Amino acid sequence: MDYLVRIFKSVANDRRVRILEYLLRAKEQTLEEIAENVRIPYKTIARNIKILEKAMMVKRQMRNGRALYSLEDSPRMIFGREIIHMIKRRASTRKRKGRREFTLEMAEYYSTK
């Protein structure tokens, strides 16, 4: 599958976007910690993390026998960084404004780039 298609499919699900939003704040977390904080069942988190890993949005590191997940920060992740940037803006804007205002703000921001 094309890399760009894989990225878009990975963020086309609200649960995966919530996982990414959480990892933006929490940095490295286990699956259990992610499930508890995002309030999504463990099996669902595991399945969605796999999809995010395949899209190179999330990376896994083993530390002391535990798998820790964090956002991918590889320089190869050009499109992924833009998506993460949009998710950051979404999280901060949604606190201040409604969904419609956020959508208009994002459209304006990207039309001027």
C-alpha positions in Angstrom: 0.0 0.0 0.0 1.2 3.5 -0.8 2.8 5.3 2.2 0.5 8.4 1.9 -2.6 6.2 1.7 -1.5 4.3 4.8 -1.0 7.5 6.8 -4.4 8.8 5.8 -6.1 5.5 6.6 -4.3 5.5 10.0 -5.9 8.8 11.1 -9.3 8.2 9.5 -10.4 6.7 12.8 -11.3 8.7 15.8 -9.8 6.2 18.2 -6.4 6.4 16.5 -6.5 10.2 16.6 -7.3 10.0 20.3 -4.3 7.7 20.8 -2.1 10.1 18.9 -3.4 13.1 20.9 -2.7 11.2 24.1 0.9 10.3 23.0 1.5 13.9 22.2 1.0 14.7 25.9 2.2 11.5 27.6 5.3 10.6 25.5 6.2 7.0 26.2 3.5 4.7 27.4 2.6 1.0 27.6 -0.5 -0.3 26.0 -2.2 -0.7 29.4 -1.5 3.0 30.2 -2.8 4.1 26.9 -5.9 2.0 27.2 -6.6 3.3 30.7 -6.1 7.0 29.9 -7.8 7.0 26.5 -10.6 4.8 27.9 -10.6 2.3 25.1 -10.4 -1.5 25.7 -6.9 -3.0 25.7 -7.5 -5.2 22.6 -8.8 -2.3 20.6 -5.8 -0.2 21.6 -3.4 -3.1 20.6 -5.1 -3.4 17.2 -5.1 0.4 16.5 -1.5 0.8 17.7 -0.4 -1.8 15.1 -2.1 0.2 12.4 -0.3 3.4 13.6 3.0 1.5 13.7 2.6 0.3 10.1 1.9 3.9 9.0 5.1 4.9 10.9 3.1 7.3 13.2 4.0 5.4 16.3 7.2 3.5 17.3 7.7 0.8 19.9 10.8 0.5 22.1 11.5 -2.3 24.5 12.7 -1.2 27.9 13.2 -3.5 30.9 11.0 -6.1 29.2 8.2 -3.6 28.6 7.0 -2.3 25.2 6.7 1.5 25.3 5.0 3.4 22.6 5.6 6.9 21.5 5.2 9.1 18.4 7.6 8.4 15.6 10.2 11.1 15.2 12.1 9.8 12.2 13.2 12.4 9.6 11.7 10.0 7.0 8.2 10.8 8.4 7.6 14.0 6.3 3.8 13.6 5.9 3.4 12.1 9.3 4.9 15.2 10.9 2.3 17.4 9.1 -0.5 15.1 10.4 0.9 15.3 14.0 1.0 19.1 13.6 -2.7 19.1 12.6 -3.6 16.9 15.5 -1.7 19.3 17.9 -3.6 22.3 16.4 -6.9 20.3 16.6 -6.4 19.5 20.3 -5.6 23.1 21.3 -8.3 24.7 19.1 -11.0 22.3 20.2 -10.5 23.4 23.8 -11.2 27.0 22.8 -13.6 26.7 19.9 -16.2 24.4 18.4 -15.7 21.8 15.6 -16.9 24.2 12.8 -14.6 27.0 13.9 -11.7 24.5 14.0 -12.4 23.2 10.5 -12.5 26.7 9.1 -9.3 27.7 10.9 -7.5 24.6 9.6 -8.7 25.2 6.0 -7.5 28.8 6.2 -4.2 27.8 7.6 -3.4 25.3 5.0 -4.7 27.4 2.1 -2.1 30.1 2.9 0.9 27.6 3.0 
